[in-house]
Amino acid sequence: MAHVIFLHGASSSGKSTIAKALQERIEKPFWHISIDHLRDAGMLPTERFKNGDFRWADSRAAFFDGFHGSLKAFADAGNNLILEHILDTDGWLETLSDLLASHDVFFVAVHCPLELLIERETARGDRTVGSAKRDFETIHIGKTYDVELQSTDGADANVETLLLAWRSGSRVSNFSGLIAN
């Protein structure tokens, strides 16, 4: 059984900052994985999507099916994961819950004030304008977490809170199997 610490929050909410700080402090080796890593590594033909050669809408479902399947493969092989992901599509929570059912998944909400999300989204320049607001308004609805963090508390405080909760062994989220999804 692998450990998966699943950081779930709006685009630009601070998931990457928390993940990097967590990876430095946690007592076991954890892979840090996200869609951004794949995009930034050049895996996707990003420029060709941008210039209209290909339509992202035509490729998105297959890409995420593959990504989700890869998470299961990594965990099944015994790799502990710090996963950054945004569950912005109906059915993804259930899919990942099924795929990762044999692993210890610790589901973490990363909250951030809307004004700060918009400021970060604008500063980054690599996000679709409005995606942070859309995420802010929708992605946490109907989700039950093992712990909830506020990005404005800072990475160190959030990592400390997360580690205390993770080490307790208590799991009550959508991934724990103790509640209905």
Secondary structure, 3 states (H helix, E strand, C coil): CCEEEEEEECCCCCHHHHHHHHHHHCCCCCEEEEHHHHHHCCCCCHHHHHCCCCCHHHHHHHHHHHHHHHHHHHHHCCCCEEEEECCCCCCHHHHHHHHCCCCEEEEEEEECCHHHHHHHHHHHCCCCCCHHHHHHHHCCCCCCCCEEEEHHHCHHHHHHHHHHHHHHCCCCCCCCCCCCC
